[in-house]
Amino acid sequence: CKDDPFSLDLVIDLVGNGIKFIFDSTNQRLKLIVIYDLNMVKLRYGGTHFNVPENIPPTYRKIEESFGATFLGDYDRVRQRLILSFRGISFLFLSRTMTIRPKLREKISLASYPASTSTAERIGKVR
């Protein structure tokens, strides 16, 4: 990195807030905001909270209600995670308990996704 300081992105990690900012090293523009600890932030969209640490868990259903999901998301079987993306924002759900219908290799079926607000469907990251 000493020889080429602009080869890597600049990362500012606010560990106490659970947020990471990633900047392009050459033009210094913000590329990505990653919220990796949702127990430290309140999030809302269109006036509706979809994450309040004290009483609103960030579940798949809550994201669907807030953003109006039109598709089921992309499921990565190897990493056991579901990525639900909208313009400008993606939600990463981690789960070891999901079961997938055989016909839906890359898309997850809502019928096979846990419907409760358990930790199995909570957001792992917001990007």
N, C-alpha and C positions, 0 to 999 in steps of 0.2 A: 504494500500500500504506500510505502514511502516513495517508491519510484514513480507511481502513478496514482496520486491522491484522488483523482476524479473517476477512478475505475469502480468504486463502490458507492452506493447510495448513502446519504447521511441519515442516521437513525437517532431520533430523540425518544427515549423510553422513559415515560413518567410512571415509574413502578408504583408509587404511592397512589396513583389515580387509575392504574390499569389501562393506560392508553399509550400507544406508540405512534409517532409521526415519522413518516418516511419521505425524505426529500431527494429529488434528483440532484446528483452531485455537481453536474455541470451548470445547470441553469437555476438551481436552488428552488425550484417549484415544488410545492407539496404534491406528492404522488398518491399517498395512501395514508389513511388514518385507520389504525387497528385498535379496536376496543377488546382487550383480552380478559379483563376481569369485570364482568357485568354486575358484580356485587358492589361496585363503587360508583356507578353512574345511573342517572335517571335518563331515559330516552323516550322521545315522543315524536310522532309524525302526524301532521294535520290536526294538532290539538289533542290527539289521543295518545296516552302513555302506553308503550308496549314493554317497558321495563322500569320497574320501581323496586329496588332491592328489598324494601320492607314488606311489600304486599302484592306486587304484580310480577310474576316470574315471566321471563322472556321465552315463551313457548312457540312452537310452530303455529298453533291456532291463533295466538295473539298477533303474530306477524302477519298471518293471512288476513285477519280481521282489519288490521291497521293499514296494510299496503294493498289489499285486494289482489291476492295471488291469482294469476291466470294459468299457471302450470304448477306441477308438483315439485319441481326442483330436480337437481342432478344428484344421484346417489353414487358414491364411490365405495364399492364393496370391499376393496382391499383396505382402505383406511377407515371404513365404517363411519362415514360421515355423509351428511346431506347438505348440499349447497343450494340455497334459495336466493336467486339474484334478481334485482330490480335495477333500473337505470341509476347508476351511481352508488349502489349499496349492495352488499352481499351478506348473507347470514350463514354461518357455518354451525350445523347441529352435529354434535357427537353422540353416537349411540352404539352400544354393543348388543342391544336387544332387538334391533329391527329385523323383521323378516320380510323378504321380498318375494313377490309372485314370480314364478319362473319366466313368464312372458315379458316381464318388464325388466330387462337386463340392466339398463342404465337409468331408468326412471323409477322413482319410488311410488308405490301405490298408497294412497291415503288410507285405504282400508286396512293395510298391513302396518300402518304407522301408529304407534301408541297415541291414544286420544286423551290421555290424562295430562295433568300438568306436572308429571314426575320429572326427575332430573334426566330421564332418558331422552326427552325431547327438548330440553333447554338449549338455548344458544350457547355455543362454545366460543364464538368470535363474531364480531361485526367488522366488515371491511368496506 
